[in-house]
């Protein structure tokens, strides 16, 4: 285990509307505001997304199992923001509900909002954190600069 301490910086209250690209919009906001690290909650709905629901086998690097969400889903999730050089990495795990059935997944790409998606984004200041590519694991891993 490794850790660093920091302080809370700015707080953003964000609304995404019907049809908006959630992940694209988050990346745009993070770039515009130069938010280098933070965490966020999401609450609302998605009508489209491509998500990862787990690895095929518990090995490294993982072989992700992809699932396409096509249709309305209620969404409750938690995510983080860190950068890989000049690319913001949005990492969101969420429960996506449909008429009582739940899918828990890592939301990865092609996101479209259904009705509304509310986001509460908190900036973390202080530690020099990033999410560079981790070759051994085959994913972007949280890292700290000394």
N, C-alpha and C positions, 0 to 999 in steps of 0.2 A: 504494500500500500504506500502511496505517496500523497501528500496533500500540501496545500498552501492556504493562507488566509488572505482575505480581502475585505473590502467595504462595499456597501450598496451605493450605487451611483444614481443615475436617472431612472425614472419609472415611466413606462409608456403604456397607455391604454389604447388599444387598436381595435377597429372594427373592419372586418372584411365583409363585403356584401355578396349577394347571390351572383354566382358566375365568376367571381374573382379567383385568380390563381393564388392560393395561400402561400405555398413555398416560395414562389417567385416574388410575391409582395413582401414577405418577410426578408428575403435576401436584399431586395431593393432598399427597404427601410434600414436594415443593419448597415449597408454600405453608406447610405445617405447620412446617417447619424454617427458613422464610424464607431459603432458599438463593437468592441473587441471581445467581450465575453459577457455572458448573462444566462438567465434561465427564464422560462415562460410557461404559462398555463394557457390552454385553449379550451373553449366551451362553445358548442354550436353544432353546425352541420356541414358535412361534405357530401357531394353528389358524385364525386369521382376522385380516385387516387390509386396509385400503385404502391403497394405495401409489402414488407417482408414479414412473414409470420413465423420465421424460425430457420435454423439450419437443417439441412437434410440429415446430417449426422453431427454429433458433438465433437468436431475436430477443428483444428486450425490449419490453414485458413478455412472459414466456413463456406459452404455452398448454400447460398440463400434460397429460400423457398418464396417465390413471388406470388402475390395474389392481387387481382384487379378488383377494385371496388367500383361498381357501376350501378348507381342508384343511390337513393338517399340513405344517409347514416347519421345518427346522432353521435357527437364526438366529445370526448373528455380526455385531455391529454396533458403531458408534461414534457418539456423539451429544454435543450441547451443550445447556446450559440458560442462557437469558438472558431478561429480562423486557421486555415491551412495556407500559409504564405498570404496571398492576396485574394483568397477565396473563402467567403464565410461558409461554415458548415453548420447547417441547421439539423439538429438531431431530435426527433419527436417520436415518443412512444405514446400510443393512444388506444383507448377502447372505442370501438366503432359499433354502435348498436343499430339493429334493424328489426323492429317488431318483436323485441324480447330476445333476439339472438345477438350475441356479442362476439366480436372479433377483436383480439388484442394484437397490435402490430406496430412495427416501425414504419412510419409514413415517409416514403422516399421521393416520389415524383408524381408529376401530372395531376396536381390537386386542383379541384374546383369546388368552390363553396356552394352549399345549399342554404338558402335564406340568409343566414348570418353566422359569422364565426367571430367570437370575441377573444381577444388575446391580451393578457397582462404580462408585459415584458419587463424584467428587472435587470439592470446593468450591474455587473460585478467589477469593481475597480481594485487594482492592487497587484494581484498575482499576474505574472507574465505566463499566461496559459495559451495553448494552441491545440489544434487537432490535426497534426500532420499524418501522412500515410505511414502506417505501421506494416512493413513488408511481411514480417513473420505471421501476423494475424490476418492480413488481407483486408484491413479496414483502417479508417482514420481514428487514431487513438488519442485521448486527452494526454497532453504532455505539459511539463513545466520547465521554464527557463530559470536558471539560478541567478 
